Amino acid sequence: MRQFILYAEKASTSPDFSLDDLPGSGGRMDLVARCICNALWISHALRRDTCIHVVACGSPNPPVVISFYGDTLRGVSPDERNIAAWIKKALSRKRRNPGIIIRKISFQQLIEELASEGEGTFFYILDEKGTDMARLKKLKEASVFVLGDHLGLPEKEEKFVERFEHEKISLGTTSYLASQCITVLHYERDKNKI
Ligand SMILES: C[S@@+](CC[C@H](N)C(=O)[O-])C[C@H]1O[C@@H](n2cnc3c(N)ncnc32)[C@H](O)[C@@H]1O
């Protein structure tokens, strides 16, 4: 399973945001939706071997972890508005989708949970100042990629991930959008078939 974690500092934890204002009332829900799209969709198909966990830390009730699972997701299309609409439904607990799970846990609880899930869970923290990814021979199989949003990953959370098996990796000196990093990571893994 390929796994991504997006720390979304401002993402709304209430369904009361407007689909016409994802950046403002949604607390950069546009960014969140783009990351989910890039994590799960390829042309005409879903990546059934991938999931993405969004740690929403915006008002009014943070934190909330919203997980999208490619193997069980149904009826969602890859546009930002539709993905955001499903996040609204999930947050309101009115309509269920087997591939979207909402939980009232923190970033650190999520990390602990994934670390204890099985042998070999390895966290790659995406950080411009990390080890250049071009220098890595191969990515570990049970990898979880941890990304920050437009504000980056808070130091406190980064330090917490460092307690577990991890490496900081860089895609170079250009600061990319988190959603672009996800595409590059998939590309690297697709190339190497892991
Ligand atoms: C737009 S960047 C955030 C920029 C923010 N000012 C910071 O200092 O982290 C969003 C996230 O994408 C990842 N990222 C962006 N460019 C990267 C790069 N060249 N190498 C590794 N990760 C990168 C990091 O996880 C970052 O937190």
The ligand as an SDF file (V2000), in Angstrom:
LIG
                    3D

 27 29  0  0  0  0  0  0  0  0999 V2000
    4.5120   24.5260   -0.8710 C   0  0  0  0  0  0  0  0  0  0  0  0
    5.5160   23.4730    0.1020 S   0  0  0  0  0  0  0  0  0  0  0  0
    5.5820   24.3540    1.6180 C   0  0  0  0  0  0  0  0  0  0  0  0
    6.4840   25.4480    1.6150 C   0  0  0  0  0  0  0  0  0  0  0  0
    6.6660   25.9790    3.0160 C   0  0  0  0  0  0  0  0  0  0  0  0
    7.0380   27.3430    2.9000 N   0  0  0  0  0  0  0  0  0  0  0  0
    7.7560   25.2130    3.7930 C   0  0  0  0  0  0  0  0  0  0  0  0
    8.7090   25.8230    4.2140 O   0  0  0  0  0  0  0  0  0  0  0  0
    7.6320   24.0240    3.9770 O   0  0  0  0  0  0  0  0  0  0  0  0
    4.4590   22.1650    0.5770 C   0  0  0  0  0  0  0  0  0  0  0  0
    5.1430   20.9010    1.0050 C   0  0  0  0  0  0  0  0  0  0  0  0
    5.6190   20.2330   -0.1480 O   0  0  0  0  0  0  0  0  0  0  0  0
    6.8090   19.5320    0.1400 C   0  0  0  0  0  0  0  0  0  0  0  0
    7.8330   20.0230   -0.7810 N   0  0  0  0  0  0  0  0  0  0  0  0
    7.7570   21.0820   -1.6350 C   0  0  0  0  0  0  0  0  0  0  0  0
    8.8560   21.1830   -2.3930 N   0  0  0  0  0  0  0  0  0  0  0  0
    9.6630   20.1630   -2.0140 C   0  0  0  0  0  0  0  0  0  0  0  0
   10.9600   19.7190   -2.4290 C   0  0  0  0  0  0  0  0  0  0  0  0
   11.6660   20.3450   -3.3600 N   0  0  0  0  0  0  0  0  0  0  0  0
   11.4670   18.6180   -1.8300 N   0  0  0  0  0  0  0  0  0  0  0  0
   10.7860   17.9590   -0.8630 C   0  0  0  0  0  0  0  0  0  0  0  0
    9.5590   18.3210   -0.4440 N   0  0  0  0  0  0  0  0  0  0  0  0
    9.0060   19.4090   -1.0010 C   0  0  0  0  0  0  0  0  0  0  0  0
    7.1040   19.7380    1.6070 C   0  0  0  0  0  0  0  0  0  0  0  0
    6.5630   18.6530    2.3410 O   0  0  0  0  0  0  0  0  0  0  0  0
    6.3350   21.0200    1.9120 C   0  0  0  0  0  0  0  0  0  0  0  0
    5.9470   21.0710    3.2630 O   0  0  0  0  0  0  0  0  0  0  0  0
  1  2  1  0
  2  3  1  0
  2 10  1  0
  3  4  1  0
  4  5  1  0
  5  6  1  0
  5  7  1  0
  7  8  2  0
  7  9  1  0
 10 11  1  0
 11 12  1  0
 11 26  1  0
 12 13  1  0
 13 14  1  0
 13 24  1  0
 14 15  1  0
 14 23  1  0
 15 16  2  0
 16 17  1  0
 17 18  1  0
 17 23  2  0
 18 19  1  0
 18 20  2  0
 20 21  1  0
 21 22  2  0
 22 23  1  0
 24 25  1  0
 24 26  1  0
 26 27  1  0
M  CHG  2   2   1   9  -1
M  END
$$$$
